[in-house]
Amino acid sequence: MEEPRTTTAAATTAAAAVSLPEAAGIAEGGRPAASKRTLGPVALVVAGGLSVQFGAAIAVLLMPRTGAVGVVSLRLGLAAIVLLAVCRPTLRGYSRADWGTVVAFGVALAAMNGLFYQAVDRIPLGVAVTLEVLGPLTLSVIVSRRLINVLWAVLALGGVLLLSGGGFDRLDPVGAAFALGAGAMWAAYIVFSAGTGRRFPQADGLALAMAVGALLALPLGILESGSKLLVPSTLGLALAVALMSSVLPYTLELLALRRLPAPTFAVLMSLEPAIAAAAGFLLLNQALSATDALAIALVIVASMGAVRTQVGRRAEKE
């Protein structure tokens, strides 16, 4: 996955399993019984996933023009402008701890996206997202502390071993390392996103964190690509990536969470690797072998299992 989506991305995969304060609040206050009788909210979540992953595929197409760092800087910069314009967050009334949390959130966001785009510049999109998902999956397993999570960890490890073919030499090892690093930053993103959501209203924290990430990425993008970032066609594609990877999925998922229980939402988000593989196949001509498909399926099952285990643990406590 690649991205800010709830207080949106915090809900992806293990986000809802580990901590989803906003989503849980919305789901509890909504009408879960009604949501079970309609496919509307599910369609919104799937549409959000399609938007993010096809946005990532477009970003890969943009990389020959600006490089991976240039794409990250444009994407974060344009997304920050849009979110700041829409949210108009206030800058007053927050403590030093509040600002420390949102800055840490922004750093994690910039690092997550920077590492992810470096990965997809080297390895197939579906494989990159599968490796990246291991970050939040690991976080979910650690937080849950239940024996059954050993099974989910083993399934995920089996998927990684299948992807690597017994060694990452079948993939670009640098690309695989970048994807795993992005996963670690995704786990950090989840933690700081949850903290930011508690300290800032609505999507204000996300907008401010996006601005922090943009400020960190833009100098690097300018250093790598310079005036190439200002070509009108490049800016147009980058704006499409920003909207598809941030603004549109955030809106769709926020609407879905008003009618869809957070656990169901988290399980649906576990399908991200499959959606990414489809986007890579359709837009980037990245065909997967049967072994790769099986590996992705194992990681998806492990992610879903970890989410459901965490939900069951919460239910027992209640």
C-alpha positions as CSV (number, residue, x, y, z in Angstrom):
1,M,0.0,0.0,0.0
2,E,1.5,2.8,-0.2
3,E,-0.2,5.4,1.5
4,P,-2.1,7.8,3.7
5,R,-5.4,6.6,3.8
6,T,-7.0,7.0,7.1
7,T,-6.3,8.1,9.5
8,T,-7.1,6.1,6.3
9,A,-3.9,4.1,5.8
10,A,-3.9,3.5,9.5
11,A,-6.8,1.4,8.9
12,T,-5.2,-0.7,6.3
13,T,-4.6,-4.3,7.1
14,A,-3.2,-4.3,10.6
15,A,-4.0,-0.7,11.2
16,A,-7.5,-1.5,12.2
17,A,-6.3,-4.6,14.0
18,V,-3.8,-2.7,16.1
19,S,-5.4,0.6,16.6
20,L,-8.2,2.3,14.7
21,P,-9.7,4.9,17.0
22,E,-11.4,6.9,14.4
23,A,-12.7,4.0,12.4
24,A,-13.9,2.1,15.5
25,G,-15.7,5.2,16.7
26,I,-17.5,5.7,13.4
27,A,-18.4,2.0,13.1
28,E,-19.8,1.9,16.6
29,G,-21.9,4.9,16.0
30,G,-23.1,3.7,12.6
31,R,-25.6,1.0,11.6
32,P,-23.6,-2.2,11.2
33,A,-26.7,-4.3,11.0
34,A,-27.8,-2.3,7.9
35,S,-24.3,-2.5,6.4
36,K,-24.6,-6.3,6.4
37,R,-27.5,-6.0,4.0
38,T,-25.8,-3.9,1.4
39,L,-22.7,-4.1,-0.7
40,G,-22.4,-0.3,-0.8
41,P,-19.7,0.1,1.9
42,V,-17.8,-2.9,0.6
43,A,-17.8,-1.4,-2.9
44,L,-16.4,1.9,-1.4
45,V,-13.5,0.1,0.3
46,V,-12.7,-1.9,-2.8
47,A,-12.9,1.3,-4.9
48,G,-10.4,2.9,-2.5
49,G,-8.0,0.0,-2.8
50,L,-8.3,0.1,-6.6
51,S,-7.6,3.9,-6.5
52,V,-4.5,3.5,-4.4
53,Q,-2.9,0.7,-6.3
54,F,-3.7,2.0,-9.8
55,G,-2.4,5.3,-8.6
56,A,0.9,3.5,-7.7
57,A,1.0,1.9,-11.1
58,I,0.7,5.4,-12.7
59,A,3.5,6.5,-10.5
60,V,5.7,3.8,-11.9
61,L,4.9,5.0,-15.4
62,L,5.9,8.5,-14.3
63,M,9.3,7.4,-12.9
64,P,11.2,7.5,-16.3
65,R,10.5,11.2,-16.4
66,T,11.4,12.2,-12.8
67,G,12.9,9.3,-11.1
68,A,11.5,7.6,-8.0
69,V,12.5,10.5,-5.6
70,G,10.9,13.0,-8.0
71,V,7.6,11.1,-8.0
72,V,7.6,11.0,-4.2
73,S,8.2,14.7,-3.9
74,L,5.5,15.6,-6.4
75,R,3.0,13.2,-5.0
76,L,3.5,14.3,-1.4
77,G,3.7,18.0,-2.3
78,L,0.5,18.0,-4.4
79,A,-1.4,15.8,-1.9
80,A,-0.4,18.1,0.9
81,I,-1.7,21.2,-1.0
82,V,-5.0,19.5,-1.7
83,L,-5.5,18.2,1.9
84,L,-4.4,21.5,3.5
85,A,-6.9,23.4,1.2
86,V,-9.7,21.0,2.0
87,C,-9.1,20.5,5.8
88,R,-7.7,24.0,6.6
89,P,-6.2,22.8,9.9
90,T,-5.7,25.3,12.7
91,L,-2.1,25.7,14.0
92,R,-3.0,27.0,17.4
93,G,-3.9,25.3,20.6
94,Y,-1.6,22.3,20.3
95,S,1.2,21.2,22.8
96,R,4.8,20.4,22.0
97,A,3.9,16.7,22.3
98,D,1.1,17.1,19.8
99,W,3.5,18.6,17.3
100,G,6.1,16.0,18.0
101,T,3.6,13.3,17.2
102,V,2.5,14.9,13.9
103,V,6.1,15.5,12.9
104,A,7.0,11.9,13.6
105,F,3.9,10.9,11.6
106,G,5.1,13.0,8.7
107,V,8.6,11.5,8.8
108,A,7.2,8.0,8.8
109,L,4.9,8.9,5.9
110,A,7.8,10.4,3.8
111,A,10.1,7.4,4.6
112,M,7.3,4.9,3.8
113,N,6.5,6.4,0.5
114,G,10.2,7.0,-0.4
115,L,11.2,3.4,0.2
116,F,8.0,2.1,-1.5
117,Y,8.6,4.0,-4.7
118,Q,12.3,2.9,-4.7
119,A,11.0,-0.7,-4.4
120,V,8.4,-0.5,-7.3
121,D,11.1,1.1,-9.5
122,R,12.9,-2.3,-9.2
123,I,10.4,-5.1,-8.5
124,P,6.8,-5.8,-9.6
125,L,4.1,-3.8,-7.9
126,G,2.2,-6.8,-6.5
127,V,5.4,-8.3,-5.0
128,A,6.4,-4.9,-3.5
129,V,3.0,-4.5,-1.8
130,T,3.1,-8.1,-0.5
131,L,6.5,-7.5,1.1
132,E,5.4,-4.2,2.4
133,V,2.3,-5.7,4.1
134,L,4.7,-7.7,6.3
135,G,5.3,-4.6,8.3
136,P,1.8,-4.0,9.6
137,L,1.2,-7.8,9.8
138,T,4.2,-8.2,12.1
139,L,2.9,-5.3,14.2
140,S,-0.5,-6.9,14.5
141,V,1.1,-10.3,15.5
142,I,3.2,-8.6,18.2
143,V,0.4,-6.6,19.6
144,S,-2.0,-9.6,19.7
145,R,0.4,-11.9,21.6
146,R,-1.7,-15.1,20.9
147,L,-0.3,-18.5,20.0
148,I,-2.4,-18.7,16.9
149,N,-0.5,-15.8,15.5
150,V,2.5,-18.1,15.1
151,L,0.4,-19.7,12.3
152,W,-0.1,-16.4,10.6
153,A,3.5,-15.6,10.9
154,V,4.5,-18.9,9.4
155,L,2.1,-18.4,6.5
156,A,3.5,-15.0,5.8
157,L,7.0,-16.3,6.0
158,G,6.1,-19.1,3.6
159,G,4.7,-16.5,1.2
160,V,8.0,-14.5,1.4
161,L,10.1,-17.6,0.8
162,L,8.0,-18.5,-2.3
163,L,8.4,-14.9,-3.6
164,S,12.1,-15.1,-3.1
165,G,12.5,-18.6,-4.6
166,G,14.7,-19.5,-1.6
167,G,16.8,-16.4,-2.1
168,F,16.1,-12.8,-3.1
169,D,18.4,-13.1,-6.1
170,R,15.3,-14.0,-8.2
171,L,14.1,-10.5,-7.3
172,D,16.2,-7.4,-7.3
173,P,17.6,-7.7,-3.7
174,V,17.8,-3.9,-3.3
175,G,14.2,-3.6,-4.4
176,A,13.1,-6.3,-2.0
177,A,15.0,-4.6,0.8
178,F,13.3,-1.3,0.0
179,A,9.9,-3.0,0.1
180,L,10.7,-4.5,3.5
181,G,11.9,-1.2,4.8
182,A,8.7,0.4,3.5
183,G,6.8,-2.2,5.5
184,A,8.7,-1.2,8.7
185,M,7.9,2.4,8.1
186,W,4.3,1.4,7.4
187,A,4.2,-0.1,10.9
188,A,5.6,3.1,12.3
189,Y,3.1,5.1,10.3
190,I,0.2,3.1,11.9
191,V,1.5,3.8,15.4
192,F,2.0,7.6,14.8
193,S,-1.3,7.8,12.8
194,A,-3.2,6.5,15.7
195,G,-1.5,9.0,18.1
196,T,-2.2,11.8,15.7
197,G,-5.8,10.8,15.3
198,R,-6.3,11.2,19.1
199,R,-4.6,14.6,19.2
200,F,-6.0,16.3,16.0
201,P,-9.6,16.5,14.8
202,Q,-10.9,15.1,11.5
203,A,-8.1,14.7,9.0
204,D,-6.2,17.8,10.3
205,G,-3.3,15.6,11.6
206,L,-3.0,13.8,8.3
207,A,-2.9,17.1,6.3
208,L,-0.2,18.5,8.6
209,A,1.8,15.3,8.5
210,M,1.5,15.3,4.7
211,A,2.9,18.8,4.7
212,V,5.9,17.7,6.9
213,G,6.5,14.7,4.5
214,A,6.4,17.0,1.5
215,L,8.9,19.4,3.1
216,L,11.3,16.5,3.6
217,A,10.8,15.0,0.2
218,L,10.8,18.2,-2.0
219,P,14.5,19.1,-1.6
220,L,15.5,15.6,-2.6
221,G,13.2,15.6,-5.6
222,I,14.5,19.0,-6.8
223,L,18.1,17.8,-6.3
224,E,17.4,14.6,-8.4
225,S,15.1,16.0,-11.1
226,G,15.3,19.8,-11.1
227,S,13.1,21.5,-13.7
228,K,11.8,18.1,-14.9
229,L,9.3,18.4,-12.0
230,L,7.7,21.4,-13.6
231,V,6.8,19.9,-17.0
232,P,3.0,20.4,-17.3
233,S,2.3,16.8,-18.4
234,T,4.4,15.5,-15.5
235,L,2.6,17.7,-13.0
236,G,-0.8,16.5,-14.4
237,L,0.2,12.8,-14.0
238,A,1.6,13.5,-10.5
239,L,-1.6,15.3,-9.5
240,A,-3.5,12.2,-10.7
241,V,-1.3,10.0,-8.5
242,A,-1.8,12.3,-5.5
243,L,-5.5,12.3,-5.9
244,M,-5.8,8.6,-6.5
245,S,-3.4,7.6,-3.7
246,S,-4.5,10.0,-1.0
247,V,-7.6,12.2,-1.5
248,L,-10.0,9.9,-3.3
249,P,-9.3,6.7,-1.2
250,Y,-9.5,8.7,2.1
251,T,-12.9,10.1,1.1
252,L,-14.2,6.7,0.0
253,E,-13.0,4.9,3.1
254,L,-14.3,7.5,5.4
255,L,-17.7,7.1,3.9
256,A,-17.5,3.3,4.1
257,L,-16.5,3.4,7.8
258,R,-19.7,5.2,8.6
259,R,-21.6,2.1,7.6
260,L,-19.1,-0.8,7.8
261,P,-17.7,-2.3,11.0
262,A,-14.0,-1.6,11.4
263,P,-13.0,-5.3,11.6
264,T,-14.7,-6.0,8.2
265,F,-12.9,-2.9,6.8
266,A,-9.5,-4.2,8.0
267,V,-10.1,-7.6,6.4
268,L,-11.0,-6.0,3.1
269,M,-7.8,-4.0,3.3
270,S,-5.9,-7.2,3.5
271,L,-6.7,-7.7,-0.2
272,E,-4.3,-4.9,-1.2
273,P,-1.5,-7.2,-2.5
274,A,-4.0,-8.8,-4.9
275,I,-5.3,-5.5,-6.1
276,A,-1.7,-4.3,-6.6
277,A,-0.8,-7.4,-8.6
278,A,-3.9,-6.7,-10.8
279,A,-2.8,-3.1,-11.3
280,G,0.7,-4.2,-12.2
281,F,-0.6,-6.7,-14.7
282,L,-3.1,-4.4,-16.4
283,L,-1.0,-1.1,-16.5
284,L,2.6,-2.3,-16.3
285,N,2.5,-5.7,-18.1
286,Q,3.8,-7.3,-14.9
287,A,2.6,-10.9,-15.2
288,L,2.9,-13.1,-12.1
289,S,3.9,-16.8,-12.1
290,A,1.7,-19.3,-10.3
291,T,4.2,-19.4,-7.5
292,D,4.1,-15.7,-7.1
293,A,0.3,-15.7,-7.0
294,L,0.3,-18.5,-4.3
295,A,2.8,-16.4,-2.3
296,I,0.6,-13.4,-2.4
297,A,-2.4,-15.5,-1.4
298,L,-0.5,-16.8,1.6
299,V,0.4,-13.3,2.8
300,I,-3.2,-12.2,2.3
301,V,-4.6,-15.1,4.3
302,A,-2.0,-14.4,7.1
303,S,-3.0,-10.8,7.2
304,M,-6.7,-11.6,7.3
305,G,-6.1,-14.2,10.1
306,A,-4.1,-11.7,12.2
307,V,-6.9,-9.1,11.9
308,R,-9.6,-11.6,12.9
309,T,-7.5,-12.9,15.8
310,Q,-7.0,-9.3,17.1
311,V,-10.7,-8.7,16.8
312,G,-11.5,-11.9,18.7
313,R,-9.1,-10.9,21.4
314,R,-10.9,-7.5,21.8
315,A,-14.3,-9.2,21.9
316,E,-13.1,-11.5,24.7
317,K,-12.0,-8.5,26.8
318,E,-15.4,-6.8,26.3
